[in-house]
Amino acid sequence: MKQIRYLRYLLTILSIITLFVVAGCDNQNASTGDKAQKPSETAQTEMAAAPNEDKTVSAAKTQTEITVYFPDANAEKLIAAKRQITDSSDKYAQAVNALIAGPANEAEGIGIMPKGVKVLNVTVKDATATVDFSKEFQTNFTGGSTGEIMLVGSIVDTLTEFPEIKSVRFTLEGQPLDILGGHLDLTEPVSRMNDLL
């Protein structure tokens, strides 16, 4: 009798342990199920992010390398520097804005654009680019004849790097700019200044 009681007692304990183990496995499966869902949620997030990555890649593909020109430290010649711009309708303004931003280091030369100047618009017609600057282009210009030549040359030679542009006309807030500092005649479009290169 004692053995039967002992067996029943042992079976009861084993049954209870089995119940706990089974219950624990169910909880583990439930949490594993949650984890299994989480990767799929992550995958969905990654899939949702994929178009953005494609946009980034396509944006990178639309970058174009251009050449801009800064005066050297002695104002004797212009130094070519490379910049990346986004292909768009305002690529010419981006090129002039790169001049306003200035050289990245001393090897690229010195900044020449007047302080506070802004590019208001750049249009191209019949191979001539018309660059419309804010008033600071003239009011904040402080250079002499050499500075004026370097400033105009850097803009003209930068824009004529685009094959569709052969000359550059200057305007100030929509009005023709005839003279900047009194040393160059700007009444007519200015052609590429190869002698500065």
C-alpha positions as a Python dict, from the first residue, in 0.01 Angstrom:
ca = {
    (1, 'M'): (0, 0, 0),
    (2, 'K'): (279, 231, 86),
    (3, 'Q'): (430, 172, -257),
    (4, 'I'): (100, 257, -430),
    (5, 'R'): (69, 578, -226),
    (6, 'Y'): (425, 659, -302),
    (7, 'L'): (365, 601, -675),
    (8, 'R'): (52, 817, -669),
    (9, 'Y'): (241, 1089, -487),
    (10, 'L'): (524, 1066, -737),
    (11, 'L'): (281, 1070, -1032),
    (12, 'T'): (106, 1375, -891),
    (13, 'I'): (434, 1560, -853),
    (14, 'L'): (537, 1457, -1205),
    (15, 'S'): (202, 1576, -1342),
    (16, 'I'): (240, 1912, -1169),
    (17, 'I'): (595, 1949, -1301),
    (18, 'T'): (476, 1851, -1650),
    (19, 'L'): (200, 2115, -1631),
    (20, 'F'): (454, 2381, -1534),
    (21, 'V'): (688, 2277, -1812),
    (22, 'V'): (407, 2279, -2069),
    (23, 'A'): (281, 2615, -1945),
    (24, 'G'): (635, 2752, -1959),
    (25, 'C'): (677, 2629, -2317),
    (26, 'D'): (352, 2797, -2418),
    (27, 'N'): (471, 3126, -2269),
    (28, 'Q'): (803, 3084, -2442),
    (29, 'N'): (628, 3014, -2774),
    (30, 'A'): (410, 3319, -2723),
    (31, 'S'): (714, 3538, -2657),
    (32, 'T'): (895, 3375, -2948),
    (33, 'G'): (590, 3453, -3159),
    (34, 'D'): (622, 3817, -3050),
    (35, 'K'): (986, 3809, -3143),
    (36, 'A'): (900, 3651, -3474),
    (37, 'Q'): (661, 3936, -3537),
    (38, 'K'): (916, 4197, -3443),
    (39, 'P'): (1160, 4100, -3718),
    (40, 'S'): (876, 4117, -3966),
    (41, 'E'): (791, 4462, -3830),
    (42, 'T'): (1158, 4552, -3866),
    (43, 'A'): (1154, 4414, -4217),
    (44, 'Q'): (849, 4627, -4291),
    (45, 'T'): (1029, 4930, -4152),
    (46, 'E'): (1333, 4848, -4364),
    (47, 'M'): (1112, 4802, -4668),
    (48, 'A'): (946, 5136, -4596),
    (49, 'A'): (1291, 5294, -4563),
    (50, 'A'): (1413, 5136, -4885),
    (51, 'P'): (1241, 5393, -5111),
    (52, 'N'): (1413, 5670, -4914),
    (53, 'E'): (1745, 5496, -4968),
    (54, 'D'): (1665, 5476, -5338),
    (55, 'K'): (1591, 5849, -5333),
    (56, 'T'): (1928, 5909, -5167),
    (57, 'V'): (2100, 5698, -5429),
    (58, 'S'): (1916, 5874, -5711),
    (59, 'A'): (1998, 6209, -5551),
    (60, 'A'): (2364, 6107, -5544),
    (61, 'K'): (2339, 6013, -5911),
    (62, 'T'): (2219, 6364, -5998),
    (63, 'Q'): (2529, 6528, -5853),
    (64, 'T'): (2756, 6695, -6107),
    (65, 'E'): (3114, 6807, -6060),
    (66, 'I'): (3184, 7161, -6172),
    (67, 'T'): (3488, 7385, -6175),
    (68, 'V'): (3486, 7720, -5997),
    (69, 'Y'): (3767, 7975, -5991),
    (70, 'F'): (3917, 8169, -5700),
    (71, 'P'): (4201, 8423, -5714),
    (72, 'D'): (4538, 8312, -5584),
    (73, 'A'): (4685, 8487, -5280),
    (74, 'N'): (4885, 8728, -5499),
    (75, 'A'): (4585, 8811, -5722),
    (76, 'E'): (4788, 8715, -6029),
    (77, 'K'): (4573, 8431, -6162),
    (78, 'L'): (4264, 8221, -6094),
    (79, 'I'): (4287, 7877, -5935),
    (80, 'A'): (4047, 7602, -6041),
    (81, 'A'): (3858, 7420, -5765),
    (82, 'K'): (3610, 7134, -5793),
    (83, 'R'): (3262, 7143, -5640),
    (84, 'Q'): (2963, 6910, -5644),
    (85, 'I'): (2625, 7058, -5736),
    (86, 'T'): (2282, 6905, -5785),
    (87, 'D'): (2158, 6890, -6142),
    (88, 'S'): (1866, 7131, -6151),
    (89, 'S'): (1739, 7443, -6317),
    (90, 'D'): (1940, 7660, -6075),
    (91, 'K'): (2278, 7495, -6137),
    (92, 'Y'): (2422, 7828, -6251),
    (93, 'A'): (2317, 7998, -5928),
    (94, 'Q'): (2467, 7704, -5736),
    (95, 'A'): (2797, 7764, -5914),
    (96, 'V'): (2798, 8134, -5819),
    (97, 'N'): (2693, 8044, -5464),
    (98, 'A'): (2999, 7819, -5448),
    (99, 'L'): (3207, 8131, -5519),
    (100, 'I'): (3023, 8318, -5243),
    (101, 'A'): (3090, 8030, -5002),
    (102, 'G'): (3460, 8073, -5078),
    (103, 'P'): (3754, 7836, -5106),
    (104, 'A'): (3766, 7523, -4891),
    (105, 'N'): (4136, 7572, -4809),
    (106, 'E'): (4435, 7794, -4885),
    (107, 'A'): (4539, 7580, -5180),
    (108, 'E'): (4217, 7682, -5358),
    (109, 'G'): (4299, 8052, -5332),
    (110, 'I'): (4117, 8334, -5154),
    (111, 'G'): (3756, 8449, -5132),
    (112, 'I'): (3677, 8752, -5347),
    (113, 'M'): (3298, 8797, -5333),
    (114, 'P'): (3175, 9108, -5148),
    (115, 'K'): (3044, 9048, -4799),
    (116, 'G'): (2670, 8980, -4772),
    (117, 'V'): (2613, 8948, -5147),
    (118, 'K'): (2338, 8717, -5269),
    (119, 'V'): (2259, 8571, -5609),
    (120, 'L'): (1903, 8671, -5691),
    (121, 'N'): (1879, 8496, -6027),
    (122, 'V'): (2081, 8351, -6312),
    (123, 'T'): (1927, 8313, -6656),
    (124, 'V'): (2080, 8195, -6981),
    (125, 'K'): (1970, 8315, -7324),
    (126, 'D'): (2157, 8299, -7654),
    (127, 'A'): (2473, 8165, -7481),
    (128, 'T'): (2481, 8465, -7244),
    (129, 'A'): (2426, 8421, -6870),
    (130, 'T'): (2273, 8715, -6686),
    (131, 'V'): (2365, 8713, -6317),
    (132, 'D'): (2146, 8928, -6095),
    (133, 'F'): (2313, 9015, -5764),
    (134, 'S'): (2185, 9189, -5454),
    (135, 'K'): (2303, 9548, -5397),
    (136, 'E'): (2590, 9428, -5174),
    (137, 'F'): (2774, 9318, -5488),
    (138, 'Q'): (2849, 9686, -5550),
    (139, 'T'): (2809, 9853, -5211),
    (140, 'N'): (3040, 9608, -5031),
    (141, 'F'): (3300, 9582, -5307),
    (142, 'T'): (3628, 9711, -5162),
    (143, 'G'): (3890, 9606, -5420),
    (144, 'G'): (4084, 9819, -5662),
    (145, 'S'): (4136, 9750, -6030),
    (146, 'T'): (4304, 9413, -5966),
    (147, 'G'): (4032, 9308, -5725),
    (148, 'E'): (3766, 9404, -5978),
    (149, 'I'): (3932, 9202, -6254),
    (150, 'M'): (3968, 8901, -6022),
    (151, 'L'): (3607, 8924, -5905),
    (152, 'V'): (3458, 8956, -6252),
    (153, 'G'): (3700, 8696, -6388),
    (154, 'S'): (3615, 8440, -6122),
    (155, 'I'): (3242, 8472, -6199),
    (156, 'V'): (3280, 8478, -6577),
    (157, 'D'): (3528, 8191, -6594),
    (158, 'T'): (3319, 7982, -6354),
    (159, 'L'): (2999, 8027, -6556),
    (160, 'T'): (3166, 7982, -6894),
    (161, 'E'): (3279, 7639, -6775),
    (162, 'F'): (2923, 7538, -6870),
    (163, 'P'): (2949, 7470, -7244),
    (164, 'E'): (2621, 7648, -7319),
    (165, 'I'): (2751, 7978, -7173),
    (166, 'K'): (2994, 8192, -7373),
    (167, 'S'): (2963, 8528, -7191),
    (168, 'V'): (2820, 8683, -6875),
    (169, 'R'): (2613, 8997, -6820),
    (170, 'F'): (2584, 9155, -6474),
    (171, 'T'): (2272, 9311, -6320),
    (172, 'L'): (2208, 9457, -5978),
    (173, 'E'): (1863, 9386, -5836),
    (174, 'G'): (1722, 9367, -6186),
    (175, 'Q'): (1897, 9676, -6321),
    (176, 'P'): (2195, 9668, -6563),
    (177, 'L'): (2531, 9708, -6392),
    (178, 'D'): (2755, 9926, -6609),
    (179, 'I'): (3050, 9960, -6372),
    (180, 'L'): (3147, 9791, -6048),
    (181, 'G'): (3449, 9975, -5916),
    (182, 'G'): (3513, 10202, -6213),
    (183, 'H'): (3783, 9992, -6379),
    (184, 'L'): (3592, 9752, -6605),
    (185, 'D'): (3322, 9830, -6858),
    (186, 'L'): (3032, 9596, -6782),
    (187, 'T'): (2783, 9749, -7027),
    (188, 'E'): (2839, 9452, -7261),
    (189, 'P'): (2852, 9082, -7173),
    (190, 'V'): (3200, 8972, -7064),
    (191, 'S'): (3357, 8675, -7245),
    (192, 'R'): (3579, 8412, -7082),
    (193, 'M'): (3897, 8565, -6939),
    (194, 'N'): (4151, 8296, -7033),
    (195, 'D'): (4444, 8528, -6957),
    (196, 'L'): (4363, 8487, -6585),
    (197, 'L'): (4393, 8109, -6594),
}
